[in-house]
Amino acid sequence: MQETKLKDLLDTTLLPFGFERNKRGIPVYKRDFNGQTQEIGLRKGVTGGKEFSVYFEVPEEDTFYELSHLCPLKNSYWWPENLSEELANSLHKQLKNIALAYFNSNPKNSIANAHDIEVLQKLLLPENNFKKFEGGYWRIRGDVIDIIDIELLVNNLFAYIYLSVWHRELADENVEFNPKNITRITSCTTGNDRIDNNPNSTYFNVSKGLINITSQISSTITDYFDSIKTIDNVKDKVRPEFRCYIKSA
């Protein structure tokens, strides 16, 4: 399998966009953009081996974020010095679609809270029967609860949208059936940017305004929930690492 050196990938991805790399030491790439210094660099792993995290930041704003193959923007990930084809493709995509997108974005395109994602407001139409809660939206269909949790990241320019379901027979007795009391062990993300096959690796670039998926995303969410009708359907959505806690899941 073809391998790519981490530094070579960063060079070919970043130098054409006006970044310059330091000549010595661990690679750090910087450029001046609209009066700000933008930086993408490597941080050496704690083991002392040839592994690095890839970070991006605007030092003047005291920001620091890391790219991850496992779950972008949420986990540190140690990239090997020699990248497999899969890892090289993943990192290249994240550098362009996350780090550079963040650097090129207009801060005015960020949103104040989860309910400002305009396309999701369609869920509040009477036919969809969703209601707001602090972190997203929810509804009850018979014995099934549908929950949409929204997590904003990187100055509220990116969003994770998690879909979860649960069944009344699986809920604790004498506890109100609402998002506050429901486990999220069935959660998965929906998004127009996917990093890999990890069920929680899709995300939205909110600064794009979700222009191209306005009609798609609300129907994708409702279609997903509408396909889950029974307790067995819910159990099938329990993530593998949690199935040991659910009888017959």
C-alpha positions in Angstrom: 0.0 0.0 0.0 1.3 3.4 -0.9 2.5 5.6 1.9 2.8 9.4 2.1 5.2 11.2 4.5 3.2 13.5 6.8 5.4 16.5 6.1 5.1 16.0 2.3 1.3 15.9 2.6 1.3 19.1 4.6 3.6 20.7 2.1 1.5 19.8 -1.0 -1.7 20.8 0.8 -0.7 24.1 2.5 2.1 25.7 0.5 -0.1 26.5 -2.5 -2.4 28.5 -0.2 0.3 30.9 0.9 1.6 29.1 4.0 5.3 29.0 4.7 7.1 26.2 6.6 9.9 26.7 9.1 13.2 25.3 8.0 14.2 23.5 11.1 12.5 21.4 13.8 9.0 20.1 13.9 7.1 21.5 10.9 5.0 24.6 11.5 3.1 26.4 8.7 2.1 30.0 9.0 0.5 32.7 6.8 -0.8 36.2 7.2 -4.4 36.5 6.3 -6.6 39.6 6.8 -4.1 40.9 9.3 -4.0 37.7 11.3 -1.4 35.0 11.7 -2.8 31.6 10.9 -0.9 28.5 11.9 -1.0 24.8 11.2 1.6 22.6 12.8 2.6 19.3 14.4 2.8 18.5 18.0 4.9 15.5 18.9 3.3 12.5 20.7 3.9 11.9 24.4 5.5 8.4 23.7 8.5 9.9 22.0 7.8 8.0 18.8 7.3 9.3 15.3 3.7 10.3 15.8 2.2 13.8 15.8 -1.1 15.6 16.4 -2.0 18.1 13.7 -3.3 21.4 15.2 -4.6 24.7 13.7 -5.0 28.0 15.4 -5.1 31.8 15.2 -2.6 32.7 17.9 -4.0 36.3 18.3 -7.4 34.8 19.2 -6.0 32.2 21.6 -7.6 29.3 19.7 -6.3 25.8 19.4 -8.0 22.9 17.6 -6.8 19.4 16.5 -7.7 17.2 13.5 -8.6 13.6 14.2 -9.2 10.6 12.0 -11.5 9.2 14.7 -13.8 12.1 15.3 -12.7 15.5 13.9 -12.4 18.4 16.3 -13.2 16.3 19.3 -10.3 13.9 19.9 -6.5 14.1 19.9 -5.2 11.7 17.3 -1.6 10.8 16.8 -0.8 10.7 13.0 2.1 8.5 12.1 5.1 10.0 10.2 4.3 7.7 7.3 0.6 7.9 6.4 -1.3 5.0 4.8 -3.4 6.0 1.8 -6.6 6.0 4.0 -5.0 8.3 6.6 -3.5 10.6 3.9 -6.9 11.0 2.3 -8.5 11.7 5.6 -6.0 14.3 6.7 -5.9 16.0 3.3 -9.7 16.3 3.4 -9.7 17.7 7.0 -7.0 20.2 6.2 -9.0 21.6 3.3 -12.6 21.2 4.7 -11.9 22.1 8.4 -8.7 24.0 9.0 -8.6 26.0 5.8 -12.4 26.4 5.8 -12.1 27.8 9.3 -9.3 30.2 8.3 -11.2 31.4 5.3 -14.6 31.8 7.0 -16.2 35.1 8.0 -16.8 35.1 11.7 -20.1 36.8 11.0 -21.3 33.5 9.6 -21.0 31.7 12.9 -24.3 31.1 14.8 -25.2 32.0 18.4 -26.9 28.7 19.3 -28.1 25.4 18.0 -31.5 26.7 17.1 -30.0 29.2 14.7 -29.4 26.4 12.1 -32.1 27.5 9.8 -32.8 24.3 8.0 -33.5 22.4 11.2 -36.2 25.0 12.1 -38.4 23.1 9.5 -38.6 20.4 12.1 -40.9 22.7 14.1 -43.6 22.6 11.4 -46.8 21.0 12.8 -46.5 17.9 10.6 -43.1 17.0 12.0 -44.3 17.4 15.7 -40.8 18.3 17.1 -40.3 20.6 20.1 -37.2 22.5 21.2 -35.1 21.7 24.2 -31.9 23.5 25.2 -29.6 21.4 23.0 -31.8 20.5 20.1 -35.2 19.1 19.2 -37.3 16.1 20.3 -40.6 14.4 19.8 -42.5 11.3 20.9 -44.0 8.8 18.4 -46.1 6.3 20.2 -43.6 4.5 22.5 -40.5 5.9 20.7 -38.7 9.1 21.5 -36.7 10.9 18.8 -33.9 13.2 19.9 -31.7 15.6 17.9 -28.7 16.9 19.9 -26.6 19.7 18.3 -23.1 20.4 19.3 -21.3 23.5 18.1 -17.6 23.6 17.7 -14.7 25.9 16.6 -16.3 29.3 17.3 -19.7 27.9 16.3 -18.7 27.5 12.7 -19.1 23.7 12.7 -21.8 21.5 14.1 -22.3 17.9 15.0 -25.9 16.8 14.7 -26.6 13.6 16.6 -29.7 11.5 16.2 -30.8 9.2 19.0 -33.9 7.1 19.7 -35.2 5.2 22.8 -38.2 3.1 23.6 -40.6 3.6 26.6 -40.1 0.0 27.7 -36.4 0.5 27.9 -36.7 3.7 30.0 -36.4 3.8 33.8 -39.7 3.5 35.5 -41.2 6.6 37.2 -39.0 8.9 35.2 -40.4 11.4 32.7 -39.9 10.3 29.1 -37.9 13.4 27.8 -34.4 14.2 26.5 -33.1 15.0 29.9 -33.6 11.4 31.1 -32.8 9.5 28.0 -29.4 7.7 27.3 -27.7 8.5 24.0 -26.2 5.0 23.4 -28.0 4.8 20.0 -26.6 8.1 18.7 -25.2 8.6 15.3 -24.4 11.8 13.4 -25.8 13.0 10.2 -23.9 15.5 8.0 -22.8 16.5 4.6 -19.1 16.2 5.4 -17.9 12.7 6.3 -14.4 11.7 7.4 -14.7 8.0 7.5 -17.1 5.2 8.5 -17.1 6.1 12.2 -20.8 6.6 13.1 -20.0 9.9 14.8 -17.7 11.5 12.3 -20.0 13.5 10.1 -20.3 17.2 10.6 -21.7 20.4 9.1 -19.8 23.5 8.2 -22.3 26.0 9.4 -20.4 28.9 7.8 -21.4 27.5 4.4 -25.0 28.3 5.3 -26.0 24.7 4.5 -27.0 26.0 1.1 -26.8 22.8 -0.8 -28.5 20.5 1.6 -31.4 22.6 2.9 -34.1 20.2 1.5 -32.0 17.1 2.0 -31.1 17.3 5.7 -34.6 17.7 7.2 -35.9 14.8 5.1 -32.9 12.7 6.0 -33.6 13.2 9.7 -37.3 12.5 9.5 -36.8 9.5 7.2 -34.3 8.0 9.7 -36.6 8.4 12.6 -39.7 7.2 10.7 -37.9 3.9 10.0 -37.7 3.1 13.7 -41.0 1.9 15.0 -40.5 -1.0 17.4 -38.4 -1.8 20.5 -36.4 -4.2 18.3 -35.7 -1.3 15.8 -34.4 0.8 18.7 -32.2 -2.1 20.1 -30.7 -2.5 16.6 -29.5 1.2 16.8 -27.6 0.6 20.1 -23.9 1.2 19.3 -21.8 -2.0 19.5 -19.8 -0.9 22.5 -23.0 -0.5 24.6 -24.9 -3.6 23.5 -23.7 -5.6 26.5 -25.9 -3.4 28.6 -29.1 -4.1 26.7 -30.7 -7.5 26.9 -30.9 -9.1 23.5 -29.6 -5.9 21.8 
